Amino acid sequence: MSSTEAQDLPIRDNMIRLGQLLKLANLAEDGIHAKQLIEDGLVKVNGEIEERRGRQLHAGDEVSVNGETVRITREG
């Protein structure tokens, strides 16, 4: 998979918080790692650096960390 290609990540609910998504997508090992990635400015949401771990994400949003990108989709 190339670094520009997003991988779909289905979620059950209408929304997921950024910290939760990083763990679910295996982009962060745990909450502490997720917080550090965000504080270091390494997390982008829809191409913009995001500094809020509690940012609400919805279907269609794309999150990138270290060249890996996931696109949120609705499950089912």
N, C-alpha and C positions, 0 to 999 in steps of 0.2 A: 504494500500500500504506500503510495506517495504521501509526502507530508501535506500536500494541498487537498487531498481527498478526505472528506469527513466520513466517519463511521457513525451509523445510526445507533442511537441509544434510546430504546423505548422506556417510558415512565408510565406508571399506573395513574397518577393523579394529574391535575391540570398544571401543577407547578412543582418545581423542586428547587431547593436552595443550592447555591453554588458550592458550598462546602460539602454538602451531601453528594452532589453530582460528581465532584472530583474523586470521592471515595468509590462511588458506584461504578464509575468508568475506569477504575484502577489507574487514574492519573495521579492519585496521591495515596500513600500507604495508610494514612489515618488522618484524623482531624487536625492534629498538630502539624503534620506535613502539609495538609491543604492550606492551613493558615499561613505557614511560612511561604509557600509558593505565591499566595495572593499578596502578602506583605512585600515580597521581593519583586513584584510587578511582572511575574512570569505568566499570569493567567489573562487571557483575552476572551471577552464575550462579544461575539459579532464583530471581531476585528479591533475592538477597543480594550485597552488595559482596564481591568476591573479590580477595585480595591476593597469591595464589600463582600465578605464571606457569606452574608445573608441575602445576597442579591437573588431575587426570584427569577427563575428561568422557566420558559414555556416552550411548547413544541415549536420547532423552527429555529430556536436559538442555537448558535454554534459556540462551543467553548474550545479554546486551544491552549495547550501547555507543551512547551518544549517540542514544537513541531507536530504534535499529535492533536487531531481535531475530532470532536464528537458533535453530532447534530442530534438535538433532542426531538424525539417523535413520541406520539401517543401510542400506548400499548392497546392492542385490540382493535 
